[in-house]
Amino acid sequence: MMIYLDYAATTPLHAKALQDMQDCWRDRFGNPSSIHFEGQMAEAALQEGRAGLAGMIHAGESEIVFNSGGSESDNLAVRGVAWARCQSNKKHLLISPVEHPAVMQTARQLVKLHGFELEFLPVDGYGQVNPDDVAKALRPDTALVSVIYASNEIGTINPIAEIGAVCRGAGVPFHSDAVQAAAHLKLDVTVEQVDLLSIGAHKFYGPRGVGALYVRKGTPILPMQTGGSQEHGLRAGTENVAGIVGMVEALRLTLDGLEERNLRLVQLRDRLIAGVLGSCRARLTGHPQQRLPNHASFVFEGVDGNFLVALLDQAGFACSSGSACKVGNPQPSEVLLALGLTARWALGSLRVTLGRETNEAQIDAFLSVLPALVERAVVER
Ligand SMILES: *Cc1c(COP(=O)(O)O)cnc(C)c1O
């Protein structure tokens, strides 16, 4: 039996979300854009989902853009706003150096193809952005600020509301990637003062391949996928109605009993962190307290992180080295280098993320095998 400790990569679909999706696929197969009764049935499911999600994050229904997931949300936020803002000659992008590749690579493409200027905000040794640094870096030609809400790699939570206040004061659109945060933090776009917020269903026990972007009313943005007028003209294509129904139900279930689950996760997480730091020559990456309740991440000096993950897999534990999006990539993680770690440390990264099924016995089993496997994964002394 495999012990799954990779909930930041993806989470198993909640049984109730699956049930709702099956009902939807069977009973509401119509195209929501069709005028007839079958179309109306699907449209009703879609509207119910939109109202449900909008309510949970304190947004308006017209501010929700359903799409294919976190990556697409990040792409639309960054590229869509950049394209709109460059029409008024604003071509300065200000992002954190600890963004997910969906933000990072989109920004880099804008530099390469459209002549944008990319500036990275400073971060401290925990990968946290200081709102004062955002205030200092803003310029009259800043097109967009993007700061990840909670890091998928190191778990650190950023002061999004404070950064939001700075950006709002300057009238600069602010995006935050909340794909990891949504599983553990109560999102409220009015408190966070974001103009754009990305979420993806499969990180909170919803289906893969569906997500949403919150776009505050009045935010300058252009569609990147053009065609029909679905999603307020910001994302053409017939909607994934069943996926949306599953995502919204999964988020509802996530918010239900969130605090108690987080308390339980923090206890397990801290037991894991103390166990690893006490038995191996390891460093915790990311903030010790202001981090996701389910997230533990480490670096081991001179260790091959990918090899360690393979050894753990053989021993029956599913974990990850840095980000799952970089499988087979021997380059040290950019995020870990941004924390000031050397490549020698950064190449030995391990991410262990917990979830609904994780219990103390699993953590203890993991801790009992880890030290010997770390020793085997040493590549240089
Ligand atoms: C997983 C993840 C994404 C990408 O989401 P997909 O739905 O897999 O495309 C983006 N940002 C963060 C922080 C993530 O953890």
The ligand as an SDF file (V2000), in Angstrom:
LIG
                    3D

 15 15  0  0  0  0  0  0  0  0999 V2000
   -0.8240   23.2730   -9.4440 C   0  0  0  0  0  0  0  0  0  0  0  0
   -0.5530   24.7320   -9.4900 C   0  0  0  0  0  0  0  0  0  0  0  0
   -0.7820   25.4770  -10.6520 C   0  0  0  0  0  0  0  0  0  0  0  0
   -1.2470   24.8330  -11.9330 C   0  0  0  0  0  0  0  0  0  0  0  0
   -2.5680   24.3840  -11.8250 O   0  0  0  0  0  0  0  0  0  0  0  0
   -3.1350   23.3030  -12.8660 P   0  0  0  0  0  0  0  0  0  0  0  0
   -4.6000   23.2510  -12.5290 O   0  0  0  0  0  0  0  0  0  0  0  0
   -2.4290   22.0260  -12.5670 O   0  0  0  0  0  0  0  0  0  0  0  0
   -2.8850   23.8300  -14.2250 O   0  0  0  0  0  0  0  0  0  0  0  0
   -0.5450   26.8270  -10.6110 C   0  0  0  0  0  0  0  0  0  0  0  0
   -0.1030   27.4330   -9.4900 N   0  0  0  0  0  0  0  0  0  0  0  0
    0.1260   26.7560   -8.3540 C   0  0  0  0  0  0  0  0  0  0  0  0
    0.6010   27.4870   -7.1390 C   0  0  0  0  0  0  0  0  0  0  0  0
   -0.0800   25.3810   -8.3150 C   0  0  0  0  0  0  0  0  0  0  0  0
    0.1670   24.7040   -7.1900 O   0  0  0  0  0  0  0  0  0  0  0  0
  1  2  1  0
  2  3  1  0
  2 14  2  0
  3  4  1  0
  3 10  2  0
  4  5  1  0
  5  6  1  0
  6  7  2  0
  6  8  1  0
  6  9  1  0
 10 11  1  0
 11 12  2  0
 12 13  1  0
 12 14  1  0
 14 15  1  0
M  END
$$$$
